[in-house]
Amino acid sequence: MIGYVECECLIYDAQSLKEKRAVLQRIITRLQQKYNISVAEIDYQNVWQRTKLGLVAITSERTATEKELYRALEMIDSFPEIERTVTTFEWL
């Protein structure tokens, strides 16, 4: 089962693209190290305080995919410098 999540996030303390990318790089690296998912910034690359992340997980069962993606979203929520706003799930 393939699970895909898009989540828009706000990075309030970023005052430049360099600061935004430093925050995102740390979050994306941690997510890829800890969970069996692929992560990328898919929109708002040239906006300082806004981003959209795409997360994809593939497993043999929907429940396992769902757990992996929810754990990844919980990790994103654990970072104080980023706030997740709009989140959408898709199943393929």
MDTraj code that builds the backbone (N, CA, C; nanometers):
import mdtraj as md
import numpy as np

residues = "MET ILE GLY TYR VAL GLU CYS GLU CYS LEU ILE TYR ASP ALA GLN SER LEU LYS GLU LYS ARG ALA VAL LEU GLN ARG ILE ILE THR ARG LEU GLN GLN LYS TYR ASN ILE SER VAL ALA GLU ILE ASP TYR GLN ASN VAL TRP GLN ARG THR LYS LEU GLY LEU VAL ALA ILE THR SER GLU ARG THR ALA THR GLU LYS GLU LEU TYR ARG ALA LEU GLU MET ILE ASP SER PHE PRO GLU ILE GLU ARG THR VAL THR THR PHE GLU TRP LEU".split()
xyz = np.array([
    [0.0845, -0.1172, 0.0000],
    [0.0000, 0.0000, 0.0000],
    [0.0894, 0.1240, 0.0000],
    [0.0566, 0.2174, -0.0851],
    [0.1318, 0.3421, -0.0952],
    [0.0510, 0.4521, -0.0286],
    [0.1117, 0.5175, 0.0683],
    [0.0491, 0.6301, 0.1358],
    [0.1256, 0.7573, 0.1048],
    [0.0517, 0.8630, 0.0738],
    [0.1124, 0.9913, 0.0399],
    [0.0482, 1.1000, 0.1259],
    [0.1320, 1.1819, 0.1875],
    [0.0838, 1.2911, 0.2715],
    [0.1452, 1.4215, 0.2218],
    [0.0613, 1.5230, 0.2084],
    [0.1076, 1.6591, 0.1843],
    [0.0763, 1.7398, 0.3079],
    [0.1747, 1.8117, 0.3601],
    [0.1457, 1.8972, 0.4749],
    [0.2111, 2.0339, 0.4550],
    [0.1286, 2.1357, 0.4711],
    [0.1783, 2.2726, 0.4672],
    [0.2237, 2.3099, 0.6068],
    [0.3331, 2.3838, 0.6149],
    [0.3891, 2.4212, 0.7443],
    [0.4314, 2.5675, 0.7422],
    [0.4324, 2.6250, 0.8610],
    [0.4815, 2.7613, 0.8813],
    [0.6069, 2.7560, 0.9664],
    [0.7053, 2.8366, 0.9285],
    [0.8298, 2.8480, 1.0046],
    [0.8401, 2.9940, 1.0460],
    [0.7940, 3.0227, 1.1673],
    [0.7801, 3.1613, 1.2105],
    [0.9122, 3.2355, 1.2269],
    [1.0167, 3.1694, 1.2732],
    [1.1412, 3.2375, 1.3058],
    [1.2355, 3.2554, 1.1868],
    [1.2012, 3.2021, 1.0720],
    [1.2890, 3.2144, 0.9559],
    [1.2848, 3.3573, 0.9019],
    [1.3999, 3.4197, 0.8922],
    [1.4103, 3.5554, 0.8390],
    [1.4739, 3.5574, 0.7008],
    [1.5090, 3.4395, 0.6499],
    [1.5679, 3.4301, 0.5166],
    [1.5482, 3.2879, 0.4650],
    [1.5718, 3.2709, 0.3364],
    [1.5630, 3.1366, 0.2791],
    [1.6698, 3.0446, 0.3378],
    [1.7839, 3.1014, 0.3710],
    [1.8920, 3.0217, 0.4304],
    [1.8483, 2.9641, 0.5653],
    [1.7841, 3.0443, 0.6486],
    [1.7356, 2.9957, 0.7788],
    [1.6250, 2.8918, 0.7609],
    [1.5356, 2.9172, 0.6658],
    [1.4282, 2.8210, 0.6385],
    [1.4862, 2.6874, 0.5957],
    [1.5793, 2.6891, 0.5048],
    [1.6372, 2.5643, 0.4531],
    [1.7172, 2.4907, 0.5599],
    [1.7781, 2.5633, 0.6518],
    [1.8499, 2.4981, 0.7621],
    [1.7520, 2.4204, 0.8506],
    [1.6388, 2.4805, 0.8810],
    [1.5360, 2.4129, 0.9613],
    [1.4834, 2.2909, 0.8866],
    [1.4483, 2.3095, 0.7593],
    [1.3937, 2.1990, 0.6807],
    [1.4933, 2.0851, 0.6632],
    [1.6186, 2.1194, 0.6396],
    [1.7198, 2.0148, 0.6204],
    [1.7332, 1.9277, 0.7448],
    [1.7295, 1.9913, 0.8608],
    [1.7395, 1.9158, 0.9861],
    [1.6184, 1.8236, 1.0045],
    [1.4991, 1.8748, 0.9753],
    [1.3773, 1.7955, 0.9904],
    [1.3741, 1.6809, 0.8900],
    [1.4035, 1.7096, 0.7643],
    [1.3992, 1.6066, 0.6600],
    [1.5019, 1.4974, 0.6867],
    [1.6220, 1.5355, 0.7283],
    [1.7252, 1.4364, 0.7585],
    [1.6822, 1.3456, 0.8721],
    [1.6281, 1.4029, 0.9778],
    [1.5812, 1.3211, 1.0913],
    [1.4705, 1.2254, 1.0500],
    [1.3761, 1.2741, 0.9706],
    [1.2655, 1.1892, 0.9254],
    [1.3173, 1.0716, 0.8425],
    [1.4099, 1.0978, 0.7519],
    [1.4622, 0.9918, 0.6665],
    [1.5470, 0.8917, 0.7440],
    [1.6156, 0.9375, 0.8477],
    [1.6963, 0.8474, 0.9289],
    [1.6106, 0.7579, 1.0173],
    [1.5040, 0.8128, 1.0721],
    [1.4252, 0.7397, 1.1716],
    [1.3139, 0.6543, 1.1107],
    [1.2553, 0.6987, 1.0005],
    [1.1413, 0.6286, 0.9433],
    [1.1714, 0.5839, 0.8007],
    [1.0999, 0.4827, 0.7572],
    [1.1179, 0.4280, 0.6236],
    [1.0264, 0.5029, 0.5265],
    [1.0573, 0.6302, 0.5031],
    [0.9760, 0.7156, 0.4175],
    [1.0659, 0.8004, 0.3280],
    [1.0044, 0.8574, 0.2252],
    [1.0708, 0.9571, 0.1419],
    [1.0057, 1.0919, 0.1702],
    [1.0881, 1.1958, 0.1790],
    [1.0394, 1.3296, 0.2132],
    [1.1034, 1.4311, 0.1195],
    [1.0230, 1.5289, 0.0764],
    [1.0764, 1.6374, -0.0062],
    [0.9918, 1.7621, 0.0125],
    [1.0561, 1.8774, -0.0047],
    [0.9817, 2.0029, -0.0084],
    [0.9248, 2.0147, -0.1491],
    [0.7923, 2.0258, -0.1601],
    [0.7295, 2.0212, -0.2922],
    [0.6681, 2.1539, -0.3365],
    [0.6647, 2.2528, -0.2489],
    [0.6086, 2.3818, -0.2883],
    [0.6617, 2.4915, -0.1963],
    [0.6469, 2.6150, -0.2395],
    [0.6882, 2.7344, -0.1640],
    [0.8396, 2.7383, -0.1384],
    [0.9185, 2.6940, -0.2345],
    [1.0633, 2.6928, -0.2161],
    [1.1228, 2.8323, -0.2009],
    [1.0596, 2.9328, -0.2556],
    [1.1154, 3.0679, -0.2501],
    [1.0415, 3.1591, -0.1540],
    [0.9683, 3.1015, -0.0598],
    [0.8970, 3.1779, 0.0427],
    [0.9638, 3.1504, 0.1768],
    [0.9948, 3.2521, 0.2527],
    [1.0721, 3.2379, 0.3759],
    [1.0052, 3.1543, 0.4832],
    [0.8795, 3.1818, 0.5121],
    [0.8182, 3.1249, 0.6314],
    [0.7103, 3.0217, 0.6011],
    [0.7078, 2.9685, 0.4817],
    [0.6050, 2.8726, 0.4449],
    [0.6675, 2.7609, 0.3630],
    [0.6154, 2.6387, 0.3805],
    [0.6635, 2.5260, 0.3024],
    [0.5530, 2.4232, 0.2877],
    [0.5703, 2.3368, 0.1915],
    [0.4811, 2.2218, 0.1760],
    [0.5711, 2.0996, 0.1592],
    [0.5516, 2.0015, 0.2478],
    [0.6298, 1.8793, 0.2435],
    [0.5457, 1.7659, 0.1875],
    [0.6094, 1.6790, 0.1116],
    [0.5470, 1.5564, 0.0630],
    [0.6157, 1.4379, 0.1273],
    [0.5375, 1.3480, 0.1869],
    [0.5903, 1.2282, 0.2508],
    [0.5260, 1.1064, 0.1855],
    [0.6059, 1.0050, 0.1545],
    [0.5560, 0.8834, 0.0929],
    [0.6114, 0.7635, 0.1674],
    [0.5214, 0.6674, 0.1951],
    [0.5625, 0.5412, 0.2569],
    [0.4963, 0.4273, 0.1803],
    [0.5697, 0.3174, 0.1653],
    [0.5177, 0.1998, 0.0957],
    [0.5409, 0.0776, 0.1836],
    [0.4336, 0.0070, 0.2153],
    [0.4422, -0.1195, 0.2886],
    [0.3394, -0.2162, 0.2298],
    [0.3363, -0.3364, 0.2820],
    [0.2436, -0.4361, 0.2294],
    [0.1019, -0.4201, 0.2836],
    [0.0864, -0.3476, 0.3948],
    [-0.0459, -0.3291, 0.4545],
    [-0.0739, -0.1810, 0.4793],
    [-0.1990, -0.1451, 0.4645],
    [-0.2373, -0.0045, 0.4840],
    [-0.2131, 0.0411, 0.6273],
    [-0.2389, -0.0430, 0.7253],
    [-0.2216, -0.0017, 0.8649],
    [-0.0752, 0.0286, 0.8963],
    [0.0149, -0.0502, 0.8416],
    [0.1576, -0.0252, 0.8644],
    [0.2013, 0.1060, 0.7993],
    [0.1513, 0.1305, 0.6799],
    [0.1823, 0.2564, 0.6108],
    [0.1283, 0.3745, 0.6898],
    [0.0047, 0.3602, 0.7369],
    [-0.0587, 0.4667, 0.8135],
    [0.0182, 0.4972, 0.9418],
    [0.0611, 0.3943, 1.0128],
    [0.1377, 0.4136, 1.1363],
    [0.2680, 0.4867, 1.1087],
    [0.3369, 0.4461, 1.0034],
    [0.4651, 0.5090, 0.9695],
    [0.4459, 0.6573, 0.9377],
    [0.3438, 0.6889, 0.8609],
    [0.3195, 0.8288, 0.8250],
    [0.2748, 0.9113, 0.9454],
    [0.1900, 0.8546, 1.0307],
    [0.1472, 0.9282, 1.1506],
    [0.2642, 0.9536, 1.2455],
    [0.3530, 0.8559, 1.2578],
    [0.4727, 0.8773, 1.3421],
    [0.5596, 0.9891, 1.2849],
    [0.5734, 0.9927, 1.1538],
    [0.6521, 1.0986, 1.0902],
    [0.5870, 1.2354, 1.1139],
    [0.4540, 1.2425, 1.1046],
    [0.3844, 1.3687, 1.1307],
    [0.3989, 1.4112, 1.2764],
    [0.3968, 1.3148, 1.3672],
    [0.4191, 1.3462, 1.5090],
    [0.5587, 1.4036, 1.5305],
    [0.6567, 1.3506, 1.4574],
    [0.7922, 1.4033, 1.4705],
    [0.7986, 1.5467, 1.4180],
    [0.7322, 1.5743, 1.3071],
    [0.7292, 1.7118, 1.2555],
    [0.6681, 1.8040, 1.3605],
    [0.5599, 1.7585, 1.4238],
    [0.4940, 1.8393, 1.5266],
    [0.5819, 1.8605, 1.6499],
    [0.6795, 1.7741, 1.6712],
    [0.7639, 1.7852, 1.7904],
    [0.8694, 1.8966, 1.7781],
    [0.8934, 1.9453, 1.6578],
    [0.9893, 2.0538, 1.6390],
    [0.9213, 2.1864, 1.6725],
    [0.9771, 2.2640, 1.7668],
    [0.9101, 2.3880, 1.8086],
    [0.9145, 2.4994, 1.7032],
    [1.0083, 2.4936, 1.6094],
    [1.0232, 2.6024, 1.5138],
    [0.9326, 2.5894, 1.3906],
    [0.8565, 2.4810, 1.3816],
    [0.7698, 2.4608, 1.2659],
    [0.6296, 2.4239, 1.3138],
    [0.5285, 2.4761, 1.2429],
    [0.3905, 2.4448, 1.2771],
    [0.3221, 2.3862, 1.1541],
    [0.2666, 2.2670, 1.1694],
    [0.1948, 2.2012, 1.0598],
    [0.0534, 2.2570, 1.0548],
    [0.0084, 2.2964, 0.9349],
    [-0.1253, 2.3537, 0.9227],
    [-0.2183, 2.2589, 0.8467],
    [-0.2144, 2.2595, 0.7165],
    [-0.3040, 2.1782, 0.6346],
    [-0.2350, 2.0466, 0.5998],
    [-0.3032, 1.9345, 0.6267],
    [-0.2463, 1.8025, 0.5982],
    [-0.3499, 1.7197, 0.5219],
    [-0.3068, 1.6586, 0.4113],
    [-0.3959, 1.5735, 0.3329],
    [-0.3308, 1.4379, 0.3093],
    [-0.4113, 1.3333, 0.3147],
    [-0.3673, 1.1956, 0.2901],
    [-0.4241, 1.1469, 0.1570],
    [-0.3452, 1.0657, 0.0868],
    [-0.3926, 0.9965, -0.0336],
    [-0.3416, 0.8537, -0.0284],
    [-0.4214, 0.7616, -0.0806],
    [-0.3836, 0.6199, -0.0842],
    [-0.3848, 0.5716, -0.2286],
    [-0.2800, 0.5011, -0.2663],
    [-0.2689, 0.4480, -0.4030],
    [-0.2631, 0.2965, -0.3996],
])
top = md.Topology()
chain = top.add_chain()
for i, resn in enumerate(residues, 1):
    res = top.add_residue(resn, chain, resSeq=i)
    for name in ("N", "CA", "C"):
        top.add_atom(name, md.element.get_by_symbol(name[0]), res)
traj = md.Trajectory(xyz[None], top)
